[in-house]
Amino acid sequence: MPKIFSIVLFICSAILLQGCGPYSFTGADINYTNTKTVQVNYFQNNAPQVEPGISKDFTQKLQDLLLNQTSLDLVTNNGDLVYEGEITQFYTAPITATSNSTAAQNRLTIIVNVRFYNTKEPLKDFEQSFSFYYDYTGTSLLVGSKLEAAVDIIFERLTQDIFNKSLANW
């Protein structure tokens, strides 16, 4: 009796799982039979206020995210999926003021323009700007490790938004 139950359970499970189709825990909607490679070109910093090193950091963060959340191979040319663009804005602005007309809270904002090309499915190509921000108190300066941490938080969100737009069919 237990052997028959095991066989029936196995067959039911196989039928159920077959109907679900391919699933990715990251939400990526990639046809791996014809899409094998990803290319991330260097994102130049064209912002009026230039912060040294963020171009390299952003490019690396996007590459790392794509390698960690997909099974694609990173290539330097002729990629099946191609990301390119530039950092267009990097600025700090006050968002709230005190009674002394000083900033009570500031916001660091970074905007990245992205061009995505899917050589296997050109209808999925797009060009879009992505932005995110980091708020901090007006009494502190955003320099050194505090600036690095803020930029890292912003880049984490930007790269995830880019991934979701380009590869997650949400």
ChimeraX commands (.cxc) that place a marker at each C-alpha (Angstrom):
marker #1 position 0.00,0.00,0.00 radius 0.5
marker #1 position 2.70,2.58,0.86 radius 0.5
marker #1 position 4.46,1.90,-2.46 radius 0.5
marker #1 position 1.31,2.68,-4.47 radius 0.5
marker #1 position 0.78,5.84,-2.45 radius 0.5
marker #1 position 4.36,6.94,-3.20 radius 0.5
marker #1 position 3.91,6.33,-6.93 radius 0.5
marker #1 position 0.62,8.25,-7.05 radius 0.5
marker #1 position 2.15,11.11,-5.04 radius 0.5
marker #1 position 5.14,11.23,-7.40 radius 0.5
marker #1 position 2.94,11.31,-10.52 radius 0.5
marker #1 position 0.69,14.04,-9.08 radius 0.5
marker #1 position 3.71,16.12,-8.09 radius 0.5
marker #1 position 5.26,15.75,-11.54 radius 0.5
marker #1 position 2.03,16.87,-13.22 radius 0.5
marker #1 position 1.65,19.85,-10.92 radius 0.5
marker #1 position 5.24,21.01,-11.31 radius 0.5
marker #1 position 5.16,20.60,-15.07 radius 0.5
marker #1 position 2.23,22.99,-15.31 radius 0.5
marker #1 position 4.09,25.70,-13.44 radius 0.5
marker #1 position 6.70,26.22,-16.17 radius 0.5
marker #1 position 10.11,27.74,-15.51 radius 0.5
marker #1 position 10.39,29.74,-12.33 radius 0.5
marker #1 position 13.14,31.94,-11.01 radius 0.5
marker #1 position 13.49,32.95,-7.38 radius 0.5
marker #1 position 14.85,36.33,-8.51 radius 0.5
marker #1 position 11.89,37.03,-10.79 radius 0.5
marker #1 position 14.05,37.00,-13.92 radius 0.5
marker #1 position 12.14,36.23,-17.11 radius 0.5
marker #1 position 14.99,34.95,-19.29 radius 0.5
marker #1 position 14.84,32.31,-22.01 radius 0.5
marker #1 position 18.19,30.64,-21.31 radius 0.5
marker #1 position 17.95,28.47,-24.43 radius 0.5
marker #1 position 18.78,31.45,-26.66 radius 0.5
marker #1 position 20.02,34.09,-24.19 radius 0.5
marker #1 position 23.43,33.22,-22.79 radius 0.5
marker #1 position 25.39,36.45,-22.28 radius 0.5
marker #1 position 25.08,39.91,-20.77 radius 0.5
marker #1 position 27.20,42.97,-21.54 radius 0.5
marker #1 position 27.38,45.96,-19.20 radius 0.5
marker #1 position 29.17,48.89,-20.79 radius 0.5
marker #1 position 30.91,51.50,-18.64 radius 0.5
marker #1 position 28.44,54.06,-17.26 radius 0.5
marker #1 position 30.13,57.45,-17.71 radius 0.5
marker #1 position 29.51,60.14,-15.08 radius 0.5
marker #1 position 28.04,63.10,-16.99 radius 0.5
marker #1 position 26.52,64.77,-13.93 radius 0.5
marker #1 position 27.30,68.48,-13.46 radius 0.5
marker #1 position 28.64,67.64,-9.98 radius 0.5
marker #1 position 31.17,64.86,-10.44 radius 0.5
marker #1 position 31.91,62.48,-7.58 radius 0.5
marker #1 position 35.10,60.51,-8.38 radius 0.5
marker #1 position 34.77,56.76,-8.67 radius 0.5
marker #1 position 31.00,56.42,-8.83 radius 0.5
marker #1 position 31.02,55.48,-12.54 radius 0.5
marker #1 position 33.17,52.45,-11.86 radius 0.5
marker #1 position 31.22,51.59,-8.70 radius 0.5
marker #1 position 27.84,51.76,-10.45 radius 0.5
marker #1 position 29.00,49.70,-13.43 radius 0.5
marker #1 position 30.46,47.06,-11.10 radius 0.5
marker #1 position 27.32,46.99,-8.92 radius 0.5
marker #1 position 25.10,46.39,-11.99 radius 0.5
marker #1 position 27.42,43.64,-13.27 radius 0.5
marker #1 position 27.46,41.96,-9.86 radius 0.5
marker #1 position 23.68,42.04,-9.56 radius 0.5
marker #1 position 23.20,40.52,-13.01 radius 0.5
marker #1 position 25.76,37.78,-12.35 radius 0.5
marker #1 position 24.27,36.97,-8.93 radius 0.5
marker #1 position 20.64,36.91,-10.03 radius 0.5
marker #1 position 20.96,35.23,-13.43 radius 0.5
marker #1 position 22.90,32.38,-15.03 radius 0.5
marker #1 position 24.20,34.63,-17.79 radius 0.5
marker #1 position 27.89,34.98,-18.66 radius 0.5
marker #1 position 29.40,38.49,-18.59 radius 0.5
marker #1 position 31.04,39.50,-21.88 radius 0.5
marker #1 position 32.69,42.71,-23.11 radius 0.5
marker #1 position 31.09,42.73,-26.58 radius 0.5
marker #1 position 28.33,41.09,-28.63 radius 0.5
marker #1 position 26.19,40.34,-25.57 radius 0.5
marker #1 position 22.70,38.95,-25.96 radius 0.5
marker #1 position 21.60,41.56,-23.41 radius 0.5
marker #1 position 23.33,44.95,-23.41 radius 0.5
marker #1 position 23.19,47.68,-20.76 radius 0.5
marker #1 position 24.66,51.09,-21.38 radius 0.5
marker #1 position 24.06,54.63,-20.23 radius 0.5
marker #1 position 25.36,57.39,-18.04 radius 0.5
marker #1 position 24.99,58.97,-14.64 radius 0.5
marker #1 position 23.18,62.21,-15.43 radius 0.5
marker #1 position 22.63,63.73,-11.98 radius 0.5
marker #1 position 24.39,63.62,-8.62 radius 0.5
marker #1 position 23.24,66.35,-6.29 radius 0.5
marker #1 position 22.33,67.25,-2.74 radius 0.5
marker #1 position 19.37,69.48,-1.94 radius 0.5
marker #1 position 17.67,70.57,1.28 radius 0.5
marker #1 position 14.25,68.98,1.80 radius 0.5
marker #1 position 13.22,70.53,5.13 radius 0.5
marker #1 position 14.30,73.74,6.83 radius 0.5
marker #1 position 14.66,74.95,10.40 radius 0.5
marker #1 position 13.35,78.22,11.80 radius 0.5
marker #1 position 16.88,79.63,11.29 radius 0.5
marker #1 position 16.60,79.06,7.52 radius 0.5
marker #1 position 19.11,76.23,7.56 radius 0.5
marker #1 position 18.57,72.72,6.27 radius 0.5
marker #1 position 17.11,70.33,8.82 radius 0.5
marker #1 position 17.32,67.48,6.36 radius 0.5
marker #1 position 19.14,67.02,3.05 radius 0.5
marker #1 position 18.65,64.58,0.19 radius 0.5
marker #1 position 21.36,63.09,-2.02 radius 0.5
marker #1 position 19.85,62.11,-5.37 radius 0.5
marker #1 position 21.45,60.12,-8.17 radius 0.5
marker #1 position 19.86,59.73,-11.60 radius 0.5
marker #1 position 21.08,57.18,-14.14 radius 0.5
marker #1 position 19.94,57.01,-17.76 radius 0.5
marker #1 position 19.89,53.41,-19.03 radius 0.5
marker #1 position 19.63,52.00,-22.53 radius 0.5
marker #1 position 18.80,48.29,-22.57 radius 0.5
marker #1 position 19.03,46.14,-25.69 radius 0.5
marker #1 position 17.77,42.57,-25.89 radius 0.5
marker #1 position 19.20,41.23,-29.16 radius 0.5
marker #1 position 16.98,38.13,-28.96 radius 0.5
marker #1 position 13.73,40.01,-28.21 radius 0.5
marker #1 position 14.06,43.61,-29.51 radius 0.5
marker #1 position 10.54,44.50,-28.34 radius 0.5
marker #1 position 11.95,44.51,-24.78 radius 0.5
marker #1 position 14.50,47.26,-25.58 radius 0.5
marker #1 position 14.08,50.54,-23.68 radius 0.5
marker #1 position 15.72,53.77,-22.65 radius 0.5
marker #1 position 14.73,55.16,-19.26 radius 0.5
marker #1 position 16.06,57.27,-16.40 radius 0.5
marker #1 position 16.15,55.73,-12.94 radius 0.5
marker #1 position 16.57,57.75,-9.76 radius 0.5
marker #1 position 16.82,57.17,-6.08 radius 0.5
marker #1 position 17.82,59.21,-3.05 radius 0.5
marker #1 position 19.26,59.09,0.45 radius 0.5
marker #1 position 18.05,61.44,3.20 radius 0.5
marker #1 position 20.31,62.63,6.01 radius 0.5
marker #1 position 20.28,65.29,8.70 radius 0.5
marker #1 position 21.25,68.83,7.83 radius 0.5
marker #1 position 23.73,68.96,10.69 radius 0.5
marker #1 position 25.91,66.15,9.29 radius 0.5
marker #1 position 28.24,66.20,6.32 radius 0.5
marker #1 position 27.99,63.42,3.81 radius 0.5
marker #1 position 31.68,62.67,3.24 radius 0.5
marker #1 position 34.03,59.70,3.45 radius 0.5
marker #1 position 32.48,56.46,4.64 radius 0.5
marker #1 position 29.08,58.12,5.17 radius 0.5
marker #1 position 29.01,59.18,1.52 radius 0.5
marker #1 position 30.15,55.71,0.39 radius 0.5
marker #1 position 27.38,54.08,2.45 radius 0.5
marker #1 position 24.75,56.46,1.05 radius 0.5
marker #1 position 25.87,55.90,-2.55 radius 0.5
marker #1 position 25.90,52.14,-1.95 radius 0.5
marker #1 position 22.28,52.25,-0.71 radius 0.5
marker #1 position 21.24,54.31,-3.73 radius 0.5
marker #1 position 23.07,52.03,-6.18 radius 0.5
marker #1 position 21.53,48.93,-4.62 radius 0.5
marker #1 position 18.04,50.31,-5.28 radius 0.5
marker #1 position 18.89,51.66,-8.75 radius 0.5
marker #1 position 20.40,48.39,-9.96 radius 0.5
marker #1 position 17.45,46.40,-8.62 radius 0.5
marker #1 position 15.01,48.76,-10.36 radius 0.5
marker #1 position 16.98,48.37,-13.62 radius 0.5
marker #1 position 16.98,44.58,-13.22 radius 0.5
marker #1 position 13.22,44.56,-12.57 radius 0.5
marker #1 position 12.49,46.76,-15.60 radius 0.5
marker #1 position 14.72,44.80,-17.99 radius 0.5
marker #1 position 14.44,41.19,-16.86 radius 0.5
marker #1 position 11.61,40.73,-14.38 radius 0.5
marker #1 position 8.27,40.53,-16.07 radius 0.5
marker #1 position 6.41,42.41,-13.33 radius 0.5
marker link #1:1,2 radius 0.2
marker link #1:2,3 radius 0.2
marker link #1:3,4 radius 0.2
marker link #1:4,5 radius 0.2
marker link #1:5,6 radius 0.2
marker link #1:6,7 radius 0.2
marker link #1:7,8 radius 0.2
marker link #1:8,9 radius 0.2
marker link #1:9,10 radius 0.2
marker link #1:10,11 radius 0.2
marker link #1:11,12 radius 0.2
marker link #1:12,13 radius 0.2
marker link #1:13,14 radius 0.2
marker link #1:14,15 radius 0.2
marker link #1:15,16 radius 0.2
marker link #1:16,17 radius 0.2
marker link #1:17,18 radius 0.2
marker link #1:18,19 radius 0.2
marker link #1:19,20 radius 0.2
marker link #1:20,21 radius 0.2
marker link #1:21,22 radius 0.2
marker link #1:22,23 radius 0.2
marker link #1:23,24 radius 0.2
marker link #1:24,25 radius 0.2
marker link #1:25,26 radius 0.2
marker link #1:26,27 radius 0.2
marker link #1:27,28 radius 0.2
marker link #1:28,29 radius 0.2
marker link #1:29,30 radius 0.2
marker link #1:30,31 radius 0.2
marker link #1:31,32 radius 0.2
marker link #1:32,33 radius 0.2
marker link #1:33,34 radius 0.2
marker link #1:34,35 radius 0.2
marker link #1:35,36 radius 0.2
marker link #1:36,37 radius 0.2
marker link #1:37,38 radius 0.2
marker link #1:38,39 radius 0.2
marker link #1:39,40 radius 0.2
marker link #1:40,41 radius 0.2
marker link #1:41,42 radius 0.2
marker link #1:42,43 radius 0.2
marker link #1:43,44 radius 0.2
marker link #1:44,45 radius 0.2
marker link #1:45,46 radius 0.2
marker link #1:46,47 radius 0.2
marker link #1:47,48 radius 0.2
marker link #1:48,49 radius 0.2
marker link #1:49,50 radius 0.2
marker link #1:50,51 radius 0.2
marker link #1:51,52 radius 0.2
marker link #1:52,53 radius 0.2
marker link #1:53,54 radius 0.2
marker link #1:54,55 radius 0.2
marker link #1:55,56 radius 0.2
marker link #1:56,57 radius 0.2
marker link #1:57,58 radius 0.2
marker link #1:58,59 radius 0.2
marker link #1:59,60 radius 0.2
marker link #1:60,61 radius 0.2
marker link #1:61,62 radius 0.2
marker link #1:62,63 radius 0.2
marker link #1:63,64 radius 0.2
marker link #1:64,65 radius 0.2
marker link #1:65,66 radius 0.2
marker link #1:66,67 radius 0.2
marker link #1:67,68 radius 0.2
marker link #1:68,69 radius 0.2
marker link #1:69,70 radius 0.2
marker link #1:70,71 radius 0.2
marker link #1:71,72 radius 0.2
marker link #1:72,73 radius 0.2
marker link #1:73,74 radius 0.2
marker link #1:74,75 radius 0.2
marker link #1:75,76 radius 0.2
marker link #1:76,77 radius 0.2
marker link #1:77,78 radius 0.2
marker link #1:78,79 radius 0.2
marker link #1:79,80 radius 0.2
marker link #1:80,81 radius 0.2
marker link #1:81,82 radius 0.2
marker link #1:82,83 radius 0.2
marker link #1:83,84 radius 0.2
marker link #1:84,85 radius 0.2
marker link #1:85,86 radius 0.2
marker link #1:86,87 radius 0.2
marker link #1:87,88 radius 0.2
marker link #1:88,89 radius 0.2
marker link #1:89,90 radius 0.2
marker link #1:90,91 radius 0.2
marker link #1:91,92 radius 0.2
marker link #1:92,93 radius 0.2
marker link #1:93,94 radius 0.2
marker link #1:94,95 radius 0.2
marker link #1:95,96 radius 0.2
marker link #1:96,97 radius 0.2
marker link #1:97,98 radius 0.2
marker link #1:98,99 radius 0.2
marker link #1:99,100 radius 0.2
marker link #1:100,101 radius 0.2
marker link #1:101,102 radius 0.2
marker link #1:102,103 radius 0.2
marker link #1:103,104 radius 0.2
marker link #1:104,105 radius 0.2
marker link #1:105,106 radius 0.2
marker link #1:106,107 radius 0.2
marker link #1:107,108 radius 0.2
marker link #1:108,109 radius 0.2
marker link #1:109,110 radius 0.2
marker link #1:110,111 radius 0.2
marker link #1:111,112 radius 0.2
marker link #1:112,113 radius 0.2
marker link #1:113,114 radius 0.2
marker link #1:114,115 radius 0.2
marker link #1:115,116 radius 0.2
marker link #1:116,117 radius 0.2
marker link #1:117,118 radius 0.2
marker link #1:118,119 radius 0.2
marker link #1:119,120 radius 0.2
marker link #1:120,121 radius 0.2
marker link #1:121,122 radius 0.2
marker link #1:122,123 radius 0.2
marker link #1:123,124 radius 0.2
marker link #1:124,125 radius 0.2
marker link #1:125,126 radius 0.2
marker link #1:126,127 radius 0.2
marker link #1:127,128 radius 0.2
marker link #1:128,129 radius 0.2
marker link #1:129,130 radius 0.2
marker link #1:130,131 radius 0.2
marker link #1:131,132 radius 0.2
marker link #1:132,133 radius 0.2
marker link #1:133,134 radius 0.2
marker link #1:134,135 radius 0.2
marker link #1:135,136 radius 0.2
marker link #1:136,137 radius 0.2
marker link #1:137,138 radius 0.2
marker link #1:138,139 radius 0.2
marker link #1:139,140 radius 0.2
marker link #1:140,141 radius 0.2
marker link #1:141,142 radius 0.2
marker link #1:142,143 radius 0.2
marker link #1:143,144 radius 0.2
marker link #1:144,145 radius 0.2
marker link #1:145,146 radius 0.2
marker link #1:146,147 radius 0.2
marker link #1:147,148 radius 0.2
marker link #1:148,149 radius 0.2
marker link #1:149,150 radius 0.2
marker link #1:150,151 radius 0.2
marker link #1:151,152 radius 0.2
marker link #1:152,153 radius 0.2
marker link #1:153,154 radius 0.2
marker link #1:154,155 radius 0.2
marker link #1:155,156 radius 0.2
marker link #1:156,157 radius 0.2
marker link #1:157,158 radius 0.2
marker link #1:158,159 radius 0.2
marker link #1:159,160 radius 0.2
marker link #1:160,161 radius 0.2
marker link #1:161,162 radius 0.2
marker link #1:162,163 radius 0.2
marker link #1:163,164 radius 0.2
marker link #1:164,165 radius 0.2
marker link #1:165,166 radius 0.2
marker link #1:166,167 radius 0.2
marker link #1:167,168 radius 0.2
marker link #1:168,169 radius 0.2
marker link #1:169,170 radius 0.2
view
